[in-house]
């Protein structure tokens, strides 16, 4: 009993001494973070989220950024300045106003999406930017503009994501970034979500992409699932273009055929350091039920636009992205009309590489022309079918004789290095095994030679 009382008196004395000490020497107040995020509660729902970079026109001199809040803000804007090694770069920041769009969600909820376009940028320059409303800001993030000249670079390419975006597709996009953090952008061949109208799916996509989207532009061509309308829409069975959720999150150059407003995010062209990238709407030739007006526009205008883009192409390399492949490796279907329309154009203008998806399996051809394998030094095109998500389809052996590589379904990503005289393509699975690769070597006259070491077994 005496021991317990002694311990009690000691603890009381120590507590009193500590209290007196704190009164005499109060703890210093915690600093703010430079005014960006004071250490107090932000206005709920006004903190920027889902920040994603995208291309609008000349990647050497412009870039766009999208973001959203769950509550509307009065003065959405971005700030941008050339990045520097100290915090002094903020003094040179200029403000760029953002356009607002309101997205109606389920059960009466709303979200507010914003897009700011940075123009007048300098080539080959690292910029710092942030987004917000003048009071509540995101963190500062960096991006680098392209060179105005033809210079070597690398990009990442991803096949269909579609399902398990947060839990499993995250392995692919984050693995790709970890493998090649110096890649200049990510290229997706569509089916980013399983239902393009569903904001919950886009939430998973944004979560999986994470900070990568704030520093590496994400460029895509839509897949058939990205065109899905809400089940409550009376016209749900008719396709007219991408859903508002797509346009709210992603940015595309929007420079396709005139009169293409509803599909400006689907058909576009981008020149990047010696490569012309072309996105085509291939879903219209597949099983999707496009409206007759849009179908006629695509059938009439898209092939002519593509031919014009290829005929007047000043770049050494040409890469086409489209969701549906010309040569299927899964599912018991064959898009014969797709080949009939585009194969002669690809052959005529010697397109170097066509990236596609849709199959949820992997396949790649050697160099083809006229639907046949040709000599490695002859004019021709390499076709790839990619996948990055967990979904799989049963193999279709119809075009096995045209394939250099076919693989059982695995989650993968592609790293593509491009220089004036060489294009190197590598396909990696998400545990770090190189599963396929090839090179295209281009001479001074623009002729290419195809070289493939076969399917390697070693990891990276």
C-alpha positions as CSV (number, residue, x, y, z in Angstrom):
1,X,0.0,0.0,0.0
2,X,2.8,2.4,0.9
3,X,4.6,1.5,-2.4
4,X,1.5,2.3,-4.4
5,X,1.0,5.7,-2.7
6,X,4.7,6.6,-3.3
7,X,4.4,5.8,-7.0
8,X,1.2,7.8,-7.2
9,X,2.8,10.9,-5.6
10,X,5.8,10.6,-7.9
11,X,3.6,10.5,-11.1
12,X,1.6,13.4,-9.9
13,X,4.8,15.5,-9.3
14,X,6.2,14.6,-12.7
15,X,2.9,15.5,-14.4
16,X,2.8,18.9,-12.6
17,X,6.4,19.6,-13.5
18,X,5.7,18.8,-17.2
19,X,2.7,21.1,-17.3
20,X,4.7,24.0,-15.7
21,X,7.5,23.4,-18.2
22,X,5.1,23.5,-21.2
23,X,3.6,26.8,-19.9
24,X,7.1,28.3,-19.6
25,X,8.3,27.0,-23.0
26,X,5.3,26.4,-25.3
27,X,5.8,24.3,-28.4
28,X,6.3,26.3,-31.6
29,X,3.4,26.4,-34.0
30,X,3.6,24.1,-36.9
31,X,4.5,25.8,-40.2
32,X,2.3,25.8,-43.2
33,X,3.4,24.2,-46.5
34,X,4.2,27.4,-48.3
35,X,0.5,28.5,-48.3
36,X,-0.5,25.5,-50.5
37,X,-1.9,23.3,-47.7
38,X,-2.0,25.1,-44.4
39,X,-2.2,22.6,-41.6
40,X,-6.0,23.0,-41.2
41,X,-8.9,21.2,-42.7
42,X,-9.4,22.0,-46.4
43,X,-12.9,22.7,-47.7
44,X,-14.3,19.2,-48.2
45,X,-14.8,18.3,-51.8
46,X,-12.7,21.1,-53.3
47,X,-9.3,19.4,-53.2
48,X,-8.3,18.6,-56.8
49,X,-8.2,14.9,-57.7
50,X,-7.9,12.7,-60.8
51,X,-5.3,14.9,-62.3
52,X,-4.3,13.7,-65.8
53,X,-2.1,15.3,-68.5
54,X,-2.9,15.0,-72.2
55,X,-1.9,16.3,-75.6
56,X,-3.9,18.9,-77.5
57,X,-1.7,19.9,-80.6
58,X,2.0,20.5,-80.7
59,X,3.6,18.6,-77.8
60,X,6.7,20.8,-77.9
61,X,4.7,23.9,-77.1
62,X,1.4,22.9,-75.5
63,X,-0.2,20.5,-73.0
64,X,-3.5,20.0,-71.3
65,X,-4.4,18.9,-67.8
66,X,-7.8,17.7,-66.4
67,X,-9.0,17.3,-62.9
68,X,-12.1,17.2,-60.8
69,X,-13.7,18.2,-57.5
70,X,-16.9,16.9,-55.9
71,X,-18.0,20.5,-55.1
72,X,-18.0,23.3,-57.6
73,X,-15.3,26.0,-57.4
74,X,-15.7,29.5,-58.7
75,X,-12.3,30.2,-60.2
76,X,-10.8,26.9,-61.4
77,X,-7.3,27.5,-62.8
78,X,-3.8,26.1,-63.1
79,X,-0.5,27.7,-62.4
80,X,2.7,26.9,-64.4
81,X,6.3,27.9,-64.4
82,X,9.6,26.6,-65.7
83,X,10.7,24.2,-62.9
84,X,13.8,24.9,-60.8
85,X,15.8,23.2,-58.1
86,X,14.6,25.6,-55.4
87,X,11.1,26.8,-54.5
88,X,11.8,30.1,-56.1
89,X,10.3,28.9,-59.4
90,X,6.9,29.8,-57.9
91,X,7.6,33.5,-58.3
92,X,7.5,33.0,-62.1
93,X,4.2,31.1,-62.2
94,X,1.5,32.3,-64.5
95,X,-2.2,31.6,-64.1
96,X,-4.2,29.7,-66.7
97,X,-8.0,29.6,-66.5
98,X,-9.8,26.3,-66.8
99,X,-13.0,25.3,-68.5
100,X,-15.6,23.6,-66.3
101,X,-18.0,20.8,-67.1
102,X,-20.6,19.4,-64.7
103,X,-21.0,15.6,-64.7
104,X,-24.2,14.1,-63.5
105,X,-23.6,11.0,-61.5
106,X,-25.9,8.3,-60.1
107,X,-28.6,9.1,-57.4
108,X,-28.5,12.9,-58.0
109,X,-24.8,13.4,-57.2
110,X,-22.6,15.6,-59.3
111,X,-18.9,16.1,-60.0
112,X,-17.1,19.0,-61.5
113,X,-14.4,18.5,-64.1
114,X,-11.9,21.1,-65.3
115,X,-9.5,21.4,-68.2
116,X,-6.7,23.9,-68.5
117,X,-4.5,24.2,-71.6
118,X,-0.9,25.3,-71.3
119,X,0.2,27.1,-74.5
120,X,3.2,29.1,-75.5
121,X,5.6,26.6,-73.9
122,X,9.2,26.1,-74.9
123,X,10.4,22.8,-76.4
124,X,12.5,20.4,-74.3
125,X,11.7,22.3,-71.1
126,X,10.7,20.9,-67.7
127,X,7.7,22.7,-66.2
128,X,6.1,22.7,-62.8
129,X,2.4,23.1,-62.5
130,X,-0.5,22.8,-60.0
131,X,-4.3,23.0,-60.3
132,X,-6.9,24.4,-58.0
133,X,-9.0,27.5,-57.4
134,X,-6.6,30.0,-55.9
135,X,-7.2,28.9,-52.3
136,X,-7.1,25.1,-52.5
137,X,-4.3,23.7,-54.6
138,X,-2.9,20.4,-55.7
139,X,0.8,19.7,-55.2
140,X,3.3,21.0,-57.7
141,X,4.0,18.3,-60.4
142,X,6.5,18.3,-63.3
143,X,6.2,17.5,-67.0
144,X,8.6,17.9,-69.9
145,X,7.7,19.2,-73.3
146,X,8.8,17.4,-76.5
147,X,11.6,18.5,-78.7
148,X,10.6,20.4,-81.9
149,X,13.1,18.2,-83.8
150,X,13.3,14.5,-84.5
151,X,15.1,13.0,-81.4
152,X,15.1,9.6,-79.8
153,X,12.4,9.0,-77.1
154,X,10.5,6.1,-75.6
155,X,6.8,5.6,-74.9
156,X,4.7,3.1,-73.0
157,X,1.8,1.1,-74.7
158,X,-1.0,-0.7,-72.9
159,X,-3.7,-3.0,-74.1
160,X,-7.2,-3.4,-72.7
161,X,-7.5,-2.6,-68.9
162,X,-11.3,-3.0,-68.6
163,X,-11.7,-5.0,-65.3
164,X,-10.0,-5.1,-61.9
165,X,-8.7,-1.6,-62.5
166,X,-7.8,-0.8,-58.9
167,X,-6.9,-4.3,-57.7
168,X,-5.1,-5.7,-60.7
169,X,-4.6,-3.4,-63.7
170,X,-2.7,-1.2,-61.3
171,X,0.1,-3.8,-61.5
172,X,0.5,-3.1,-65.2
173,X,0.5,0.7,-65.4
174,X,2.6,1.0,-62.2
175,X,5.0,-1.7,-63.4
176,X,5.4,0.0,-66.8
177,X,6.2,3.3,-65.1
178,X,8.7,1.7,-62.7
179,X,10.3,0.0,-65.7
180,X,10.6,3.2,-67.9
181,X,10.0,6.3,-65.8
182,X,11.7,8.3,-68.6
183,X,9.0,7.4,-71.1
184,X,7.4,10.5,-72.5
185,X,3.8,9.3,-72.5
186,X,1.4,6.4,-72.2
187,X,-0.5,5.1,-75.2
188,X,-3.7,3.0,-74.6
189,X,-5.6,1.1,-77.3
190,X,-8.9,1.4,-75.4
191,X,-11.3,-0.4,-73.2
192,X,-10.0,1.6,-70.3
193,X,-13.1,0.6,-68.4
194,X,-15.8,-2.0,-68.7
195,X,-18.6,0.6,-69.0
196,X,-17.6,4.0,-70.3
197,X,-20.5,5.8,-68.7
198,X,-19.8,4.6,-65.1
199,X,-17.9,7.1,-63.0
200,X,-17.1,4.4,-60.4
201,X,-15.0,2.6,-63.0
202,X,-13.2,5.8,-63.8
203,X,-12.5,6.3,-60.1
204,X,-10.7,2.9,-60.1
205,X,-8.8,3.9,-63.2
206,X,-7.7,7.2,-61.7
207,X,-6.7,5.4,-58.4
208,X,-4.6,2.9,-60.3
209,X,-2.9,5.5,-62.5
210,X,-2.2,7.6,-59.4
211,X,0.5,10.3,-59.6
212,X,1.7,8.9,-62.9
213,X,-1.0,10.8,-64.7
214,X,0.3,14.1,-63.2
215,X,3.7,13.8,-64.8
216,X,3.3,11.5,-67.9
217,X,0.6,12.3,-70.5
218,X,-2.0,9.6,-71.1
219,X,-3.3,9.3,-74.7
220,X,-5.8,6.8,-75.9
221,X,-8.1,5.6,-78.6
222,X,-11.5,4.3,-77.3
223,X,-12.5,0.7,-77.2
224,X,-16.1,-0.7,-77.6
225,X,-16.6,-0.7,-73.8
226,X,-15.7,2.9,-73.6
227,X,-18.6,3.7,-75.8
228,X,-21.3,2.1,-73.6
229,X,-24.1,4.4,-72.6
230,X,-26.0,4.2,-69.2
231,X,-28.5,1.3,-69.0
232,X,-31.2,3.9,-68.2
233,X,-30.6,5.8,-71.4
234,X,-33.5,5.2,-73.9
235,X,-30.9,5.2,-76.7
236,X,-28.5,2.9,-74.9
237,X,-28.3,0.5,-77.8
238,X,-27.0,3.1,-80.2
239,X,-23.4,4.4,-80.3
240,X,-22.7,8.0,-81.1
241,X,-19.2,8.4,-79.5
242,X,-17.4,8.3,-76.3
243,X,-19.2,9.1,-73.1
244,X,-18.9,12.4,-71.2
245,X,-16.8,10.6,-68.5
246,X,-14.1,9.9,-71.1
247,X,-13.9,13.5,-72.3
248,X,-13.9,14.7,-68.7
249,X,-10.8,12.7,-67.8
250,X,-8.8,12.4,-71.0
251,X,-7.6,14.8,-73.7
252,X,-6.9,14.1,-77.4
253,X,-5.7,16.4,-80.2
254,X,-9.2,16.4,-81.7
255,X,-7.9,17.1,-85.2
256,X,-9.7,14.4,-87.1
257,X,-12.0,14.9,-90.2
258,X,-14.1,18.0,-90.2
259,X,-17.6,17.4,-89.0
260,X,-16.3,14.9,-86.5
261,X,-17.3,16.7,-83.3
262,X,-19.0,13.7,-81.6
263,X,-15.9,11.6,-82.3
264,X,-13.1,14.1,-81.9
265,X,-11.6,12.0,-79.1
266,X,-11.4,9.0,-81.4
267,X,-9.8,10.0,-84.7
268,X,-6.7,12.2,-84.3
269,X,-3.1,12.7,-85.3
270,X,-0.1,13.6,-83.3
271,X,3.5,14.3,-84.4
272,X,6.1,13.5,-81.7
273,X,9.9,13.8,-82.4
274,X,9.9,12.1,-85.8
275,X,6.8,9.8,-85.3
276,X,3.3,10.4,-86.6
277,X,0.8,8.7,-84.3
278,X,-2.7,8.1,-85.8
279,X,-5.8,7.0,-83.9
280,X,-8.6,5.3,-85.9
281,X,-12.1,4.5,-84.9
282,X,-12.2,0.7,-85.6
283,X,-15.2,-0.1,-83.5
284,X,-17.6,0.9,-86.2
285,X,-16.4,-2.0,-88.3
286,X,-16.9,-4.4,-85.5
287,X,-20.0,-5.4,-83.6
288,X,-20.9,-2.0,-82.2
289,X,-24.2,-0.5,-83.2
290,X,-23.3,3.0,-84.4
291,X,-26.0,5.5,-85.3
292,X,-26.4,5.7,-89.1
293,X,-25.3,9.3,-89.3
294,X,-22.1,8.6,-87.4
295,X,-21.5,5.4,-89.3
296,X,-21.8,7.2,-92.7
297,X,-19.4,9.9,-91.5
298,X,-16.9,7.3,-90.5
299,X,-17.2,5.2,-93.6
300,X,-16.9,8.2,-95.9
301,X,-14.5,10.5,-94.1
302,X,-12.1,8.4,-92.0
303,X,-10.3,6.5,-94.8
304,X,-9.9,9.7,-96.8
305,X,-8.6,11.5,-93.8
306,X,-6.1,8.7,-93.0
307,X,-4.9,8.7,-96.6
308,X,-4.3,12.4,-96.4
309,X,-2.4,12.1,-93.1
310,X,-0.1,9.4,-94.6
311,X,0.4,11.1,-97.9
312,X,1.6,14.3,-96.3
313,X,3.6,12.8,-93.5
314,X,7.0,14.5,-92.9
315,X,8.0,12.1,-90.2
316,X,10.3,9.1,-90.5
317,X,8.0,6.7,-88.6
318,X,4.3,6.0,-88.6
319,X,2.4,4.3,-85.7
320,X,-1.3,3.6,-85.9
321,X,-3.4,2.8,-82.8
322,X,-6.9,1.2,-83.1
323,X,-8.9,-0.8,-80.7
324,X,-9.9,-3.7,-83.0
325,X,-7.1,-5.7,-84.7
326,X,-7.0,-6.6,-88.3
327,X,-5.9,-10.1,-87.3
328,X,-7.7,-11.7,-84.3
329,X,-6.0,-14.0,-81.9
330,X,-9.0,-14.6,-79.6
331,X,-12.8,-14.8,-79.9
332,X,-14.6,-16.5,-82.7
333,X,-15.0,-13.4,-84.8
334,X,-13.2,-11.9,-87.8
335,X,-13.3,-8.2,-88.7
336,X,-13.0,-8.7,-92.5
337,X,-14.4,-5.3,-93.4
338,X,-11.8,-3.6,-91.2
339,X,-9.1,-5.3,-93.2
340,X,-10.8,-4.5,-96.5
341,X,-10.8,-0.8,-95.7
342,X,-7.5,-0.2,-94.0
343,X,-5.1,-2.9,-95.2
344,X,-4.6,-1.4,-98.7
345,X,-3.9,2.1,-97.1
346,X,-1.4,0.7,-94.6
347,X,0.4,-1.2,-97.4
348,X,0.3,1.8,-99.8
349,X,2.0,4.2,-97.4
350,X,4.2,1.6,-95.5
351,X,2.8,2.1,-92.0
352,X,5.5,0.8,-89.7
353,X,3.6,-0.4,-86.7
354,X,-0.1,-0.9,-85.8
355,X,-1.0,-1.3,-82.1
356,X,-4.4,-2.9,-81.2
357,X,-6.2,-4.7,-78.4
358,X,-9.7,-6.1,-77.9
359,X,-8.7,-9.7,-77.8
360,X,-7.5,-9.9,-74.2
361,X,-4.6,-12.1,-75.4
362,X,-1.3,-11.3,-76.9
363,X,-0.2,-11.7,-80.5
364,X,2.3,-10.1,-82.9
365,X,3.1,-10.6,-86.5
366,X,6.4,-10.3,-88.4
367,X,6.3,-7.8,-91.3
368,X,3.2,-8.3,-93.4
369,X,2.0,-6.9,-96.7
370,X,-1.2,-7.9,-98.5
371,X,-2.1,-10.2,-95.7
372,X,1.1,-12.3,-96.1
373,X,4.4,-12.5,-94.4
374,X,7.1,-10.7,-96.5
375,X,10.9,-10.6,-96.5
376,X,12.3,-8.6,-93.5
377,X,13.7,-6.0,-96.0
378,X,10.5,-5.7,-98.1
379,X,7.9,-3.0,-97.4
380,X,5.4,-4.1,-94.8
381,X,3.8,-3.5,-91.4
382,X,4.1,-5.2,-88.0
383,X,0.8,-5.7,-86.2
384,X,0.5,-6.2,-82.4
385,X,-2.4,-7.2,-80.2
386,X,-1.9,-6.2,-76.6
387,X,-3.5,-6.7,-73.2
388,X,-2.8,-5.3,-69.8
389,X,-5.8,-6.2,-67.6
390,X,-6.8,-9.5,-66.0
391,X,-9.6,-10.4,-68.3
392,X,-8.9,-13.3,-70.8
393,X,-10.5,-14.7,-73.9
394,X,-10.3,-18.2,-75.6
395,X,-7.7,-18.4,-78.3
396,X,-8.7,-18.0,-82.0
397,X,-6.2,-19.9,-84.2
398,X,-7.5,-18.4,-87.5
399,X,-4.4,-16.3,-88.1
400,X,-1.8,-18.4,-86.3
401,X,0.2,-18.8,-89.6
402,X,0.7,-15.0,-89.7
403,X,1.9,-14.7,-86.1
404,X,5.5,-14.5,-85.0
405,X,4.4,-14.8,-81.4
406,X,1.1,-15.7,-79.6
407,X,0.9,-15.9,-75.8
408,X,-1.6,-17.2,-73.3
409,X,-3.3,-14.3,-71.6
410,X,-1.0,-12.5,-69.1
411,X,-0.9,-8.9,-67.8
412,X,1.7,-7.1,-69.9
413,X,3.0,-3.7,-70.9
414,X,5.0,-2.5,-73.8
415,X,8.1,-0.2,-73.9
416,X,8.9,1.3,-77.4
417,X,12.1,3.1,-78.1
418,X,12.2,5.3,-81.2
419,X,15.2,7.0,-82.9
420,X,15.8,8.3,-86.4
421,X,17.0,4.9,-87.6
422,X,15.6,2.4,-85.2
423,X,12.4,1.4,-83.5
424,X,12.7,-1.2,-80.8
425,X,9.6,-2.8,-79.3
426,X,9.6,-4.8,-76.1
427,X,6.7,-6.6,-74.3
428,X,7.1,-7.3,-70.6
429,X,4.8,-9.2,-68.2
430,X,4.0,-7.6,-64.9
431,X,6.5,-9.7,-62.9
432,X,9.4,-8.5,-65.0
433,X,9.9,-11.1,-67.8
434,X,10.6,-10.0,-71.3
435,X,8.2,-12.0,-73.4
436,X,8.6,-10.5,-76.9
437,X,10.7,-8.0,-78.8
438,X,11.6,-6.9,-82.3
439,X,13.4,-4.1,-84.1
440,X,12.7,-2.1,-87.2
441,X,15.8,-0.5,-88.8
442,X,15.3,2.3,-91.2
443,X,17.9,3.4,-93.9
444,X,18.4,6.8,-95.4
445,X,15.8,6.2,-98.1
446,X,13.2,5.3,-95.5
447,X,13.2,1.5,-96.1
448,X,12.8,-0.7,-93.1
449,X,14.3,-4.0,-92.1
450,X,12.5,-6.2,-89.6
451,X,14.6,-8.1,-87.0
452,X,13.4,-10.3,-84.2
453,X,15.5,-12.3,-81.7
454,X,12.6,-14.5,-81.0
455,X,10.9,-15.0,-77.7
456,X,13.4,-14.6,-74.9
457,X,13.2,-16.4,-71.6
458,X,15.3,-14.2,-69.3
459,X,13.8,-11.5,-67.0
460,X,15.0,-7.9,-67.1
